[in-house]
């Protein structure tokens, strides 16, 4: 699997971005065309987001060569632009190396006042659920009880797994997190559908 590298060029006006894209695809000026010869055997992906042009390459060397081509083209046409350094995709962190690390989705949920993980437990009786609720609250967990059903909020998957193993419950991402990709659903199904 190849690494991903890119350069980002921000032009002063949107029409310059569109013109640059056309020239990259259809015909470069003489200086830029000469520099582009080194990239003839390569395939570089180019995209645009309003005034920003992104060029993706499989090596830092190819990205740097592409940057030289684009800078020559911009000079030829007198376009004012700002180019980034060659950026590298950090797959494990899901960000480009020039971007600051972001909080995890779990920390974002905690910052919003929600537990990102919850353990769901169906107790045999309401009294058993009340007793377990009191025990877990005394240990510092946030617990919601509905009849004999418990929802125990935790800050991490590891903590949810540990609580689930201890009380024989099920650890799941909480409903607040799932709401980012699905409409909010206040119903949590215990025991599967149709059980």
Z-matrix of the N, CA and C atoms (Angstrom, degrees):
N
C 1 1.449
C 2 1.527 1 108.86
N 3 1.305 2 116.77 1 126.42
C 4 1.458 3 121.95 2 -177.30
C 5 1.530 4 111.03 3 -78.67
N 6 1.315 5 114.75 4 149.95
C 7 1.451 6 120.04 5 172.61
C 8 1.516 7 109.06 6 -73.94
N 9 1.323 8 115.89 7 158.09
C 10 1.459 9 121.01 8 176.07
C 11 1.512 10 109.48 9 -108.77
N 12 1.319 11 114.92 10 133.01
C 13 1.454 12 123.34 11 177.63
C 14 1.511 13 106.89 12 -129.66
N 15 1.327 14 117.01 13 152.94
C 16 1.460 15 118.91 14 178.06
C 17 1.517 16 110.42 15 -153.51
N 18 1.323 17 113.13 16 163.11
C 19 1.457 18 121.31 17 166.17
C 20 1.520 19 106.37 18 -124.67
N 21 1.302 20 115.15 19 151.86
C 22 1.465 21 121.98 20 -179.16
C 23 1.514 22 107.19 21 -125.45
N 24 1.328 23 117.09 22 126.61
C 25 1.457 24 122.25 23 179.74
C 26 1.517 25 107.87 24 -119.09
N 27 1.315 26 116.08 25 123.02
C 28 1.459 27 120.47 26 177.11
C 29 1.520 28 107.97 27 -106.58
N 30 1.329 29 116.37 28 116.76
C 31 1.461 30 121.56 29 -179.97
C 32 1.518 31 109.26 30 -95.16
N 33 1.326 32 115.37 31 159.12
C 34 1.457 33 120.17 32 -173.70
C 35 1.525 34 112.95 33 -69.07
N 36 1.324 35 118.45 34 -31.34
C 37 1.462 36 120.86 35 -177.53
C 38 1.524 37 110.26 36 -138.00
N 39 1.343 38 115.84 37 149.18
C 40 1.455 39 121.82 38 -177.24
C 41 1.513 40 114.00 39 -58.66
N 42 1.344 41 117.35 40 -38.09
C 43 1.471 42 118.49 41 -179.21
C 44 1.525 43 111.50 42 -66.06
N 45 1.353 44 116.96 43 -28.87
C 46 1.468 45 119.40 44 175.63
C 47 1.525 46 110.78 45 -68.00
N 48 1.328 47 116.41 46 -35.63
C 49 1.466 48 119.78 47 178.00
C 50 1.525 49 109.96 48 -64.51
N 51 1.324 50 116.62 49 -44.48
C 52 1.466 51 120.07 50 178.49
C 53 1.519 52 111.58 51 -63.66
N 54 1.333 53 117.09 52 -40.83
C 55 1.466 54 120.74 53 178.48
C 56 1.521 55 111.49 54 -64.81
N 57 1.326 56 116.48 55 -40.34
C 58 1.464 57 120.00 56 178.39
C 59 1.528 58 110.27 57 -63.26
N 60 1.307 59 117.20 58 -42.80
C 61 1.459 60 120.12 59 178.19
C 62 1.530 61 110.91 60 -60.39
N 63 1.329 62 116.91 61 -44.40
C 64 1.474 63 119.55 62 179.13
C 65 1.520 64 110.95 63 -60.64
N 66 1.319 65 117.39 64 -44.87
C 67 1.468 66 120.54 65 -178.54
C 68 1.527 67 111.50 66 -66.38
N 69 1.349 68 117.08 67 -37.14
C 70 1.466 69 119.26 68 177.38
C 71 1.527 70 111.08 69 -63.34
N 72 1.310 71 116.77 70 -35.20
C 73 1.452 72 120.55 71 -178.10
C 74 1.512 73 114.98 72 -87.17
N 75 1.354 74 117.63 73 -23.96
C 76 1.461 75 119.04 74 -171.48
C 77 1.516 76 115.34 75 -120.28
N 78 1.280 77 119.42 76 -27.69
C 79 1.454 78 118.48 77 -178.32
C 80 1.515 79 113.17 78 174.60
N 81 1.309 80 115.44 79 119.70
C 82 1.458 81 121.94 80 -178.68
C 83 1.514 82 110.73 81 -93.31
N 84 1.318 83 115.71 82 158.41
C 85 1.461 84 120.57 83 172.58
C 86 1.533 85 108.99 84 -66.34
N 87 1.316 86 117.29 85 168.54
C 88 1.472 87 120.56 86 -173.02
C 89 1.534 88 112.87 87 -60.70
N 90 1.339 89 118.43 88 -45.68
C 91 1.470 90 120.41 89 -179.95
C 92 1.529 91 111.46 90 -62.71
N 93 1.332 92 115.78 91 -45.50
C 94 1.461 93 120.00 92 -179.83
C 95 1.523 94 110.61 93 -66.46
N 96 1.328 95 117.54 94 -39.23
C 97 1.473 96 120.98 95 179.81
C 98 1.528 97 110.89 96 -63.48
N 99 1.328 98 116.17 97 -38.11
C 100 1.467 99 119.77 98 178.42
C 101 1.528 100 110.53 99 -64.07
N 102 1.332 101 116.57 100 -43.79
C 103 1.464 102 120.62 101 178.09
C 104 1.528 103 111.45 102 -66.03
N 105 1.326 104 117.16 103 -33.34
C 106 1.463 105 121.68 104 -176.96
C 107 1.522 106 112.50 105 -70.92
N 108 1.323 107 118.41 106 -16.11
C 109 1.470 108 120.65 107 -179.98
C 110 1.525 109 111.55 108 -58.43
N 111 1.333 110 116.66 109 -32.59
C 112 1.468 111 120.27 110 179.10
C 113 1.531 112 112.27 111 -67.69
N 114 1.323 113 116.86 112 -15.13
C 115 1.463 114 121.21 113 -177.63
C 116 1.529 115 112.62 114 -107.60
N 117 1.348 116 117.44 115 7.68
C 118 1.461 117 120.59 116 -173.90
C 119 1.522 118 113.59 117 -57.54
N 120 1.309 119 118.12 118 -34.93
C 121 1.470 120 120.47 119 -177.89
C 122 1.534 121 112.19 120 -87.94
N 123 1.307 122 117.49 121 3.34
C 124 1.471 123 122.16 122 -177.37
C 125 1.522 124 110.20 123 -102.65
N 126 1.321 125 115.30 124 159.65
C 127 1.466 126 122.03 125 171.86
C 128 1.522 127 106.60 126 -120.49
N 129 1.317 128 115.75 127 115.62
C 130 1.455 129 121.38 128 179.44
C 131 1.528 130 108.51 129 -111.73
N 132 1.306 131 116.14 130 134.38
C 133 1.466 132 120.76 131 177.37
C 134 1.514 133 108.68 132 -89.34
N 135 1.333 134 116.02 133 136.78
C 136 1.460 135 121.52 134 -179.68
C 137 1.526 136 107.68 135 -127.43
N 138 1.334 137 116.24 136 133.81
C 139 1.459 138 120.48 137 176.49
C 140 1.523 139 108.97 138 -136.78
N 141 1.319 140 114.33 139 167.35
C 142 1.460 141 120.45 140 -178.47
C 143 1.518 142 109.66 141 -135.83
N 144 1.334 143 115.48 142 139.53
C 145 1.451 144 122.58 143 171.88
C 146 1.520 145 106.42 144 -132.81
N 147 1.332 146 116.24 145 96.90
C 148 1.462 147 124.00 146 -176.00
C 149 1.519 148 110.67 147 55.35
N 150 1.337 149 119.45 148 -109.94
C 151 1.468 150 122.14 149 -176.78
C 152 1.520 151 113.23 150 -91.48
N 153 1.321 152 117.70 151 4.94
C 154 1.459 153 120.58 152 -178.41
C 155 1.521 154 110.53 153 -110.02
N 156 1.330 155 114.79 154 135.54
C 157 1.460 156 122.95 155 174.70
C 158 1.528 157 106.35 156 -111.83
N 159 1.336 158 116.28 157 135.04
C 160 1.455 159 121.78 158 177.86
C 161 1.519 160 108.35 159 -118.63
N 162 1.329 161 116.16 160 132.86
C 163 1.458 162 121.58 161 176.15
C 164 1.519 163 106.71 162 -121.17
N 165 1.339 164 115.81 163 123.10
C 166 1.462 165 122.60 164 -176.24
C 167 1.526 166 109.34 165 -107.30
N 168 1.324 167 115.94 166 138.08
C 169 1.462 168 122.02 167 -178.41
C 170 1.519 169 109.44 168 -138.98
N 171 1.330 170 115.76 169 167.10
C 172 1.459 171 119.41 170 -178.99
C 173 1.522 172 113.21 171 -96.83
N 174 1.343 173 117.41 172 0.74
C 175 1.465 174 119.85 173 176.17
C 176 1.526 175 108.77 174 -148.70
N 177 1.332 176 116.41 175 156.75
C 178 1.467 177 118.54 176 177.97
C 179 1.527 178 111.24 177 -66.47
N 180 1.329 179 116.88 178 -32.01
C 181 1.458 180 120.82 179 179.01
C 182 1.532 181 110.88 180 -64.67
N 183 1.335 182 116.68 181 -44.93
C 184 1.469 183 119.95 182 178.25
C 185 1.523 184 111.10 183 -63.83
N 186 1.324 185 117.13 184 -39.23
C 187 1.468 186 120.48 185 178.57
C 188 1.528 187 110.57 186 -64.49
N 189 1.325 188 117.18 187 -40.96
C 190 1.472 189 120.59 188 178.70
C 191 1.528 190 110.94 189 -65.54
N 192 1.328 191 117.27 190 -39.60
C 193 1.468 192 120.34 191 177.31
C 194 1.526 193 110.75 192 -64.56
N 195 1.323 194 116.69 193 -41.39
C 196 1.460 195 120.48 194 177.58
C 197 1.522 196 110.53 195 -62.86
N 198 1.310 197 116.81 196 -37.53
C 199 1.462 198 120.17 197 178.78
C 200 1.521 199 110.37 198 -64.04
N 201 1.330 200 117.79 199 -40.25
C 202 1.466 201 120.97 200 178.21
C 203 1.527 202 110.62 201 -63.17
N 204 1.322 203 117.29 202 -40.46
C 205 1.474 204 121.45 203 178.24
C 206 1.520 205 109.86 204 -61.52
N 207 1.318 206 116.38 205 -47.57
C 208 1.465 207 120.23 206 -176.94
C 209 1.521 208 111.48 207 -67.03
N 210 1.317 209 116.80 208 -40.89
C 211 1.468 210 119.16 209 178.39
C 212 1.527 211 111.14 210 -63.04
N 213 1.340 212 117.81 211 -38.03
C 214 1.475 213 120.94 212 176.40
C 215 1.526 214 110.54 213 -64.09
N 216 1.317 215 116.57 214 -40.96
C 217 1.470 216 121.01 215 179.39
C 218 1.524 217 110.65 216 -65.92
N 219 1.308 218 117.09 217 -41.96
C 220 1.467 219 120.83 218 178.61
C 221 1.536 220 110.96 219 -63.60
N 222 1.333 221 117.07 220 -42.63
C 223 1.483 222 120.64 221 178.00
C 224 1.525 223 110.72 222 -61.11
N 225 1.327 224 116.43 223 -44.20
C 226 1.465 225 121.99 224 -178.85
C 227 1.523 226 111.41 225 -56.98
N 228 1.318 227 117.14 226 -36.58
C 229 1.465 228 121.23 227 -176.38
C 230 1.523 229 113.20 228 -103.13
N 231 1.328 230 117.28 229 6.18
C 232 1.464 231 121.18 230 176.40
C 233 1.518 232 113.87 231 63.46
N 234 1.324 233 116.78 232 32.94
C 235 1.465 234 120.94 233 -178.98
C 236 1.528 235 109.03 234 -92.29
N 237 1.332 236 115.29 235 129.50
C 238 1.457 237 121.13 236 177.45
C 239 1.526 238 108.11 237 -82.96
N 240 1.324 239 115.41 238 127.51
C 241 1.464 240 120.15 239 -178.84
C 242 1.516 241 109.98 240 -151.97
N 243 1.314 242 115.02 241 160.33
C 244 1.450 243 122.37 242 175.51
C 245 1.523 244 107.46 243 -119.96
N 246 1.319 245 115.99 244 128.01
C 247 1.468 246 120.25 245 -179.92
C 248 1.523 247 109.20 246 -109.91
N 249 1.313 248 114.92 247 142.67
C 250 1.458 249 120.51 248 176.73
C 251 1.518 250 108.92 249 -80.00
N 252 1.305 251 115.54 250 168.98
C 253 1.466 252 119.97 251 167.62
C 254 1.524 253 106.49 252 -71.90
N 255 1.292 254 117.54 253 171.00
C 256 1.459 255 120.29 254 175.36
C 257 1.528 256 107.11 255 -67.79
N 258 1.330 257 115.36 256 125.65
C 259 1.459 258 121.48 257 -176.78
C 260 1.532 259 110.04 258 -105.37
N 261 1.319 260 116.22 259 149.36
C 262 1.462 261 122.23 260 -178.82
C 263 1.526 262 109.15 261 -120.87
N 264 1.338 263 116.63 262 136.52
C 265 1.466 264 121.71 263 178.94
C 266 1.522 265 109.68 264 -79.82
N 267 1.322 266 115.76 265 126.55
C 268 1.459 267 122.56 266 177.04
C 269 1.527 268 107.07 267 -100.08
N 270 1.317 269 116.05 268 94.68
C 271 1.456 270 121.90 269 -172.59
C 272 1.511 271 114.59 270 -57.90
N 273 1.334 272 117.52 271 -43.33
C 274 1.462 273 119.78 272 -177.73
C 275 1.521 274 111.77 273 -66.46
N 276 1.338 275 116.84 274 -29.60
C 277 1.459 276 120.67 275 -179.54
C 278 1.522 277 111.91 276 -97.08
N 279 1.333 278 117.09 277 -7.78
C 280 1.458 279 123.56 278 -178.70
C 281 1.524 280 112.34 279 51.18
N 282 1.342 281 114.07 280 55.21
C 283 1.461 282 120.19 281 177.32
C 284 1.516 283 108.86 282 -159.51
N 285 1.337 284 115.87 283 161.83
C 286 1.461 285 121.71 284 172.85
C 287 1.517 286 108.28 285 -81.12
N 288 1.332 287 117.59 286 149.50
C 289 1.467 288 120.81 287 -173.05
C 290 1.526 289 114.43 288 -66.06
N 291 1.333 290 118.36 289 -16.31
C 292 1.461 291 119.11 290 177.50
C 293 1.527 292 112.39 291 -90.16
N 294 1.334 293 117.34 292 -3.76
C 295 1.457 294 121.53 293 178.60
C 296 1.527 295 109.04 294 -93.45
N 297 1.318 296 117.60 295 143.09
C 298 1.470 297 118.55 296 178.38
C 299 1.518 298 110.65 297 -68.16
N 300 1.330 299 116.55 298 148.10
C 301 1.466 300 118.84 299 176.35
C 302 1.520 301 109.40 300 -58.86
N 303 1.307 302 115.40 301 141.87
C 304 1.459 303 119.50 302 178.80
C 305 1.520 304 109.26 303 -102.91
N 306 1.307 305 113.81 304 160.67
C 307 1.450 306 118.65 305 175.90
C 308 1.519 307 108.58 306 -66.65
N 309 1.293 308 116.37 307 152.58
C 310 1.458 309 119.65 308 174.45
C 311 1.523 310 108.29 309 -70.28
N 312 1.321 311 115.83 310 159.94
C 313 1.461 312 119.09 311 177.16
C 314 1.528 313 110.11 312 -61.05
N 315 1.339 314 115.60 313 -30.43
C 316 1.457 315 118.64 314 178.81
C 317 1.528 316 110.80 315 -64.16
N 318 1.342 317 116.52 316 -44.77
C 319 1.465 318 120.03 317 179.74
C 320 1.527 319 110.93 318 -66.12
N 321 1.335 320 116.75 319 -37.32
C 322 1.466 321 119.91 320 177.28
C 323 1.524 322 110.68 321 -60.77
N 324 1.336 323 116.92 322 -41.59
C 325 1.466 324 120.41 323 178.27
C 326 1.528 325 111.03 324 -65.21
N 327 1.336 326 116.83 325 -42.72
C 328 1.458 327 120.01 326 177.82
C 329 1.521 328 110.82 327 -61.75
N 330 1.345 329 116.66 328 -40.98
C 331 1.462 330 120.67 329 178.50
C 332 1.523 331 111.66 330 -62.12
N 333 1.330 332 116.97 331 -30.30
C 334 1.467 333 121.96 332 178.89
C 335 1.520 334 111.82 333 -82.79
N 336 1.351 335 116.74 334 -5.30
C 337 1.460 336 120.46 335 178.89
C 338 1.515 337 114.01 336 92.39
N 339 1.338 338 117.61 337 16.23
C 340 1.455 339 121.31 338 -179.64
C 341 1.518 340 110.02 339 -115.81
N 342 1.316 341 115.90 340 148.11
C 343 1.460 342 120.97 341 173.65
C 344 1.529 343 107.34 342 -81.73
N 345 1.323 344 118.09 343 124.42
C 346 1.459 345 119.36 344 -177.80
C 347 1.527 346 113.55 345 -72.64
N 348 1.300 347 117.28 346 -21.80
C 349 1.467 348 121.77 347 179.28
C 350 1.511 349 108.94 348 -126.86
N 351 1.315 350 115.82 349 149.27
C 352 1.454 351 119.10 350 175.83
C 353 1.518 352 109.08 351 -140.40
N 354 1.321 353 113.86 352 152.80
C 355 1.452 354 121.39 353 174.63
C 356 1.520 355 106.17 354 -110.01
N 357 1.315 356 115.31 355 129.45
C 358 1.458 357 120.82 356 178.76
C 359 1.525 358 108.75 357 -106.00
N 360 1.311 359 114.69 358 132.61
C 361 1.470 360 119.85 359 -177.47
C 362 1.519 361 109.06 360 -139.24
N 363 1.330 362 115.93 361 128.03
C 364 1.457 363 121.45 362 172.82
C 365 1.523 364 107.09 363 -102.28
N 366 1.315 365 116.42 364 116.29
C 367 1.463 366 121.21 365 -179.93
C 368 1.528 367 109.46 366 -89.02
N 369 1.322 368 115.69 367 163.40
C 370 1.465 369 120.61 368 -178.73
C 371 1.521 370 111.67 369 -70.43
N 372 1.349 371 116.10 370 -34.24
C 373 1.468 372 119.99 371 -178.21
C 374 1.519 373 109.52 372 -138.74
N 375 1.319 374 114.66 373 164.98
C 376 1.457 375 120.76 374 175.83
C 377 1.530 376 110.34 375 -64.67
N 378 1.318 377 117.46 376 -39.00
C 379 1.467 378 121.93 377 179.72
C 380 1.528 379 110.49 378 -63.22
N 381 1.335 380 116.94 379 -42.18
C 382 1.469 381 119.93 380 177.12
C 383 1.529 382 110.28 381 -62.57
N 384 1.333 383 117.01 382 -40.08
C 385 1.463 384 121.08 383 179.59
C 386 1.528 385 110.78 384 -64.95
N 387 1.334 386 116.87 385 -42.09
C 388 1.468 387 120.57 386 178.73
C 389 1.519 388 110.88 387 -63.11
N 390 1.320 389 117.10 388 -42.52
C 391 1.461 390 121.28 389 179.89
C 392 1.535 391 110.96 390 -63.69
N 393 1.312 392 116.24 391 -46.65
C 394 1.468 393 120.03 392 179.41
C 395 1.524 394 110.84 393 -65.65
N 396 1.327 395 117.35 394 -37.83
C 397 1.465 396 121.69 395 176.63
C 398 1.526 397 110.48 396 -57.90
N 399 1.324 398 117.55 397 -47.66
C 400 1.461 399 121.97 398 -179.17
C 401 1.526 400 111.03 399 -63.94
N 402 1.330 401 116.77 400 -41.61
C 403 1.461 402 120.86 401 179.66
C 404 1.533 403 110.65 402 -62.38
N 405 1.333 404 116.80 403 -47.56
C 406 1.467 405 120.41 404 -177.91
C 407 1.529 406 111.79 405 -67.79
N 408 1.328 407 117.42 406 -37.64
C 409 1.469 408 120.00 407 176.47
C 410 1.522 409 110.62 408 -64.04
N 411 1.329 410 118.01 409 -37.37
C 412 1.467 411 122.00 410 177.96
C 413 1.531 412 110.97 411 -64.56
N 414 1.329 413 116.23 412 -27.85
C 415 1.466 414 121.27 413 177.19
C 416 1.524 415 112.15 414 -83.60
N 417 1.346 416 117.43 415 -1.93
C 418 1.456 417 120.99 416 176.20
C 419 1.516 418 115.53 417 99.03
N 420 1.314 419 117.83 418 5.77
C 421 1.463 420 120.51 419 179.35
C 422 1.525 421 110.52 420 -84.81
N 423 1.310 422 115.82 421 148.92
C 424 1.454 423 122.21 422 172.54
C 425 1.523 424 107.22 423 -86.73
N 426 1.321 425 117.07 424 122.38
C 427 1.463 426 121.11 425 -175.07
C 428 1.521 427 109.54 426 -126.69
N 429 1.320 428 114.68 427 135.63
C 430 1.463 429 121.28 428 171.04
C 431 1.529 430 105.61 429 -116.12
N 432 1.352 431 115.55 430 129.48
C 433 1.461 432 119.94 431 177.96
C 434 1.513 433 109.05 432 -118.16
N 435 1.325 434 115.49 433 131.86
C 436 1.453 435 122.79 434 172.15
C 437 1.523 436 105.92 435 -125.76
N 438 1.332 437 116.29 436 106.76
C 439 1.458 438 121.91 437 -176.90
C 440 1.526 439 109.06 438 55.57
N 441 1.329 440 119.65 439 -119.20
C 442 1.471 441 121.02 440 -179.73
C 443 1.532 442 112.40 441 -96.76
N 444 1.333 443 118.15 442 10.69
C 445 1.459 444 122.92 443 -178.50
C 446 1.531 445 110.68 444 -104.08
N 447 1.339 446 115.64 445 133.99
C 448 1.470 447 121.19 446 179.95
C 449 1.526 448 110.40 447 -118.34
N 450 1.322 449 114.88 448 143.81
C 451 1.463 450 123.68 449 169.98
C 452 1.523 451 105.75 450 -121.61
N 453 1.321 452 117.82 451 118.81
C 454 1.458 453 122.52 452 -177.51
C 455 1.521 454 107.69 453 -113.16
N 456 1.332 455 117.68 454 113.79
C 457 1.458 456 121.74 455 -179.06
C 458 1.518 457 111.97 456 -80.10
N 459 1.364 458 116.06 457 136.90
C 460 1.466 459 120.89 458 176.82
C 461 1.526 460 109.30 459 -133.70
N 462 1.326 461 115.09 460 161.47
C 463 1.459 462 121.04 461 -176.29
C 464 1.516 463 113.79 462 -88.26
N 465 1.338 464 117.81 463 -16.74
C 466 1.467 465 119.29 464 -177.44
C 467 1.529 466 109.92 465 -146.64
N 468 1.310 467 114.83 466 161.31
C 469 1.468 468 120.20 467 177.09
C 470 1.519 469 110.35 468 -63.11
N 471 1.328 470 115.91 469 -39.30
C 472 1.466 471 119.39 470 -179.90
C 473 1.522 472 111.07 471 -60.77
N 474 1.329 473 116.57 472 -44.07
C 475 1.458 474 120.79 473 178.78
C 476 1.527 475 110.52 474 -65.15
N 477 1.340 476 116.54 475 -41.62
C 478 1.468 477 120.29 476 178.23
C 479 1.522 478 110.72 477 -61.93
N 480 1.343 479 116.45 478 -43.22
C 481 1.467 480 119.58 479 179.00
C 482 1.525 481 111.45 480 -62.43
N 483 1.342 482 116.65 481 -39.98
C 484 1.467 483 120.23 482 -179.49
C 485 1.525 484 110.90 483 -66.45
N 486 1.329 485 117.04 484 -44.29
C 487 1.470 486 120.12 485 178.84
C 488 1.523 487 109.88 486 -65.78
N 489 1.325 488 117.04 487 -42.19
C 490 1.471 489 120.83 488 -179.62
C 491 1.524 490 111.10 489 -60.61
N 492 1.323 491 116.27 490 -42.24
C 493 1.466 492 119.81 491 179.49
C 494 1.527 493 110.41 492 -65.13
N 495 1.326 494 116.11 493 -39.67
C 496 1.465 495 120.51 494 -177.21
C 497 1.525 496 112.30 495 -69.09
N 498 1.330 497 117.15 496 -41.47
C 499 1.472 498 119.26 497 -176.57
C 500 1.527 499 112.46 498 -103.07
N 501 1.324 500 115.66 499 5.58
C 502 1.473 501 121.87 500 -179.01
C 503 1.522 502 111.24 501 58.06
N 504 1.332 503 113.84 502 51.52
C 505 1.464 504 120.78 503 177.35
C 506 1.510 505 110.32 504 -112.89
N 507 1.319 506 115.82 505 -170.24
C 508 1.459 507 122.04 506 -179.21
C 509 1.524 508 109.12 507 -118.62
N 510 1.351 509 116.61 508 123.24
C 511 1.467 510 121.56 509 178.85
C 512 1.523 511 108.81 510 -88.90
N 513 1.340 512 116.53 511 129.04
C 514 1.470 513 121.84 512 179.25
C 515 1.520 514 109.17 513 -143.09
N 516 1.352 515 115.54 514 158.27
C 517 1.462 516 119.04 515 171.26
C 518 1.521 517 106.88 516 -64.67
N 519 1.326 518 116.52 517 141.32
C 520 1.460 519 119.14 518 -174.83
C 521 1.519 520 111.59 519 -71.07
N 522 1.328 521 115.98 520 162.90
C 523 1.462 522 122.15 521 -179.08
C 524 1.512 523 112.95 522 -61.85
N 525 1.325 524 118.24 523 -31.06
C 526 1.458 525 120.17 524 179.93
C 527 1.520 526 111.13 525 -65.09
N 528 1.333 527 117.99 526 -37.40
C 529 1.459 528 121.15 527 178.66
C 530 1.516 529 110.32 528 -70.59
N 531 1.309 530 117.14 529 -44.68
C 532 1.455 531 121.24 530 -179.47
C 533 1.522 532 110.53 531 -61.37
N 534 1.325 533 117.83 532 -27.32
C 535 1.457 534 121.00 533 -178.69
C 536 1.519 535 112.50 534 -62.52
N 537 1.327 536 118.84 535 -17.19
C 538 1.461 537 120.02 536 178.72
C 539 1.517 538 111.69 537 -68.83
N 540 1.320 539 118.30 538 -26.47
C 541 1.453 540 120.41 539 -177.72
C 542 1.523 541 112.81 540 -114.20
N 543 1.297 542 118.32 541 -11.95
C 544 1.450 543 122.13 542 178.79
C 545 1.523 544 108.15 543 -134.25
N 546 1.331 545 117.58 544 157.62
C 547 1.460 546 118.61 545 174.97
C 548 1.525 547 109.17 546 -59.70
N 549 1.334 548 118.32 547 143.95
C 550 1.462 549 120.38 548 -179.52
C 551 1.530 550 110.52 549 -56.32
N 552 1.307 551 115.59 550 135.32
C 553 1.452 552 121.46 551 179.92
C 554 1.520 553 107.84 552 -129.19
N 555 1.315 554 117.41 553 115.58
C 556 1.469 555 118.50 554 -177.54
C 557 1.522 556 113.34 555 -78.08
N 558 1.345 557 118.04 556 -5.02
C 559 1.455 558 120.45 557 -175.19
C 560 1.511 559 110.97 558 -96.46
N 561 1.317 560 117.25 559 125.72
C 562 1.463 561 123.23 560 174.67
C 563 1.518 562 107.26 561 -109.13
N 564 1.324 563 115.96 562 122.89
C 565 1.458 564 120.65 563 -175.07
C 566 1.519 565 109.15 564 -89.23
N 567 1.327 566 116.92 565 125.12
C 568 1.457 567 122.95 566 175.66
C 569 1.514 568 107.55 567 -101.16
N 570 1.339 569 116.62 568 138.33
C 571 1.457 570 120.67 569 173.53
C 572 1.508 571 114.84 570 76.43
N 573 1.306 572 119.09 571 10.20
C 574 1.463 573 121.35 572 177.73
C 575 1.514 574 112.00 573 81.26
N 576 1.302 575 116.17 574 168.60
C 577 1.459 576 121.53 575 -179.45
C 578 1.518 577 109.79 576 -82.03
N 579 1.297 578 115.54 577 136.34
C 580 1.448 579 121.44 578 176.11
C 581 1.515 580 114.43 579 72.46
N 582 1.312 581 118.04 580 13.43
C 583 1.474 582 120.41 581 -178.56
C 584 1.506 583 109.35 582 -80.83
